[in-house]
Amino acid sequence: MNNTPQEGSVLLVDKPYEWTSFDVVKKLRYALKVKKIGHAGTLDPLATGLLILCTGKMTKQIEKFQAQEKEYTGKFYLGKTTPSYDLETEVDSETPIDHLQEQQIHEATVPFTGLIEQTPPIFSAIKVNGKRAYEGARKGEDVKLKSRQVEIKAFEITSINLPEVSFRIVCSKGTYIRSMAHDFGQALGVGAYLSELRRTRIGDFSVDDAKTIEEAISQ
């Protein structure tokens, strides 16, 4: 795209670890001196990878980008669970995993493909009674979230190095990979949490074409 950020452009950024998606938006808004800028799909702070940012008139395209399928890679840590389903919170349970077989781990992916019902993590930005779910979760409140239907187009275990297994997932908008980790661990009977996550693709946009924040600012 040849338009300037002020006129309207699409920026592909490789979000750094521990940055929030809003951190990236705020940094680029200031550095590029644009008033209208937003991202097309949040990435958790502990995730890295593709973040699509739209500026100027291209902000009208945000919903279109958000609706496209996503691809993720990462790792599940088997045998331990956390309340947030990732590394944001401390481990709250441990279960032996010595009995797990590789075939069993691969076969456990099958029920998680196609259209499935998924309950989002209580440590999420979904609003419950006007406030973010994670606000109540962090206070120890009993937060209840409704399940939703999502589509998992591909779910494969790419390598096994217990207690961690590496995965690749292609999914619809609204899918929580942290919930996939939790539910996958439950299916195996040992529990699991998400130990690493990277978004590699949104629709036809690849993280291979994304720039670092510094590169996006200097382009």
N, C-alpha and C positions, 0 to 999 in steps of 0.2 A: 504494500500500500504506500502510495506516494504522498498522501496528505500529511500535513504536520500534526503533531499532537493537539495543537490548539484548534485546528479545523475539525479533526476527527480521525483517529487511527486505532488500529488494533495492535497491542503490544503483547508479545509472548515472553513471559518472565519465568525463570527457574527460581522458585521461591526458596530462600535459604531456611535451614533448620532453625527452629525457635522464633522465627518471625511469624506474626499473625498476617493474615491476608490484608487486613486493614493497615498494618504497618507498611506494607509494600505500596498500597494505594496512597497513603499519606506521604511517603517518601517521594514518590513520583509526581504527586500533585505539586509539591513544593519545588522539586528540582526542575520539572518541565514547565512550571508556571501555567498549569491548566486548571480551570475551575471545575469542569465536568470530567470526572474520571470515576470508574467503578470496575469491579472485577466480576467475572462470569463464573462464580462457583468457589466457595470457601475451601481453603485447605487448612487443616488443623496446624497449630504452631509446631508440633513435633513431626510433621510431614514435610517433605520437600517435593519439588517438581513443578509441573506446568500450571501456571496461573495466567489466564487470559485477562488483560486489562483493556478497556475501551475508553477512549477519550472523545470529547466534543460530540459531534453528531453521531458517532459510532456507538455511543452509550445506548442508543435505541435498539442495538443488536444484542444486548446483553442476554435477554431472555432466550433468544434463539440459540446462543452458544451454551447457555446453562442446560438447555433441553437435550443436548447431544450426549451420546454415550461416552463413558470414561474408561480409561485403562489404568490400572494400578499394579505396581510390583511392591514387594516388601517381605516382611517376616512375621510369623506368629511364634510366640514363645509358649510351648506346651508345658502343662503341669503346674502352672501358677496363674492366678487371676488377680485383677485389680478392679476397684470400683468404677474407674473411668474406662476400662477395657484397653488402656494403653499405659504409657510410662508417666502420665501426669500424676497418678496417685500411687501409693505404696501397695505392695503385694499383700493381699488379705487372705489367701488360701494357697496351699500347696498339696499336690497329689503325685504319687510316684508314677513314672511313665516307662519303667523298665520293660513292661509287657507289650508295649506298642510295636507293631510290625509295620514295615514300609507299605505293604499292600493295604493294610487296614487304614493307614493315613490317606493313601490315594483314593480308596473307595469312599471315604467319608465326605469327599467333595460332591459326590453324585446328587444327594438330596438338596444341595445348595445351588443347583443350576436350574435355569428356567424362571418361571414366575414363582416367587416365594414371599411369605409373610415375614417381615423383619421389624423388630422393635428397636428404635434408636437408643443410643446410650443416654442415661440421665445426665451425664456430663456433656451436654450438647447445647447448641444455641436455640433450639426449638422453644417457642414460647408456650408457657403453661400459666393460665390465669394472668396474662399480661406481663409475665417476667420470664427471663431465660431459664431453661431447665437447670443449667449448671449452677445458677445462683442458689437455688434451693438445695441442689445436691451437695455443694460445698459447705452448706450450713448443717448438713446431716438430716435434711427434711426428707420425708417419704415421697419422692417424686414419681408420678405415674405417667407413662407415655403410651399412646396407642400404637399398635402395630400398623404397618403400611405395606402395600404390595410393591415390590421392586422386581426388576428383571436382571438375572445374572446370566450373561450371554456366554461367559467362559470362566471357569475356575479350575486352575491346574496347580498342582504342587510341583515346582520346578527343581527343587533339591531338598534333601532331608539331612540335617546335621543336628540331631537332637541335643538339647531340647528345642532348637529352632528349626522351623521349616520355611522355605522360601516359596512364594506364590506369585501367580499372575491372575488378575481378575479383570474381566471386561463387564461393565454393568451400566444400568440406567441411572438417570438423574435421581437423587434422593437416597442412594445406597450408602450405608455407613460401613466402611471396612472394619472399623472397631467392633461393630456388632457381628460382622462375619467372623472375626477372630474369636469373640466370646462364644457364639453359637457353635462354631466348629469345635472348639475345646469341649463344649458340653456334649456334642455328638460323639466325641471320642471318650467321654467319661473322665477326662483329666483336667479340664479347664484350660484356658489359654488367654493370652492378651496380645495386642498388637505391639510388636517391638520395633518395627521399622516400616515406613510407608513412603512411597514415591509415586506421584501421578505422572504417567508417561504420555498420556494422550487424552485429548478432548475432541471428539469428532475427527476431523482430518488434520487437526493441529497436533504436532509432536513436540515433546520436550527437547528433542534433538535440534529443533529450530529456535528454541528459547534463548534469551540472553540473560546474563546476570543483571542484577540491579544496576551495577556500575555501567555495564554496556548499554543498557536501555536509556540511561541518563545521557550518555555521551554520543548516542547515535545521531 
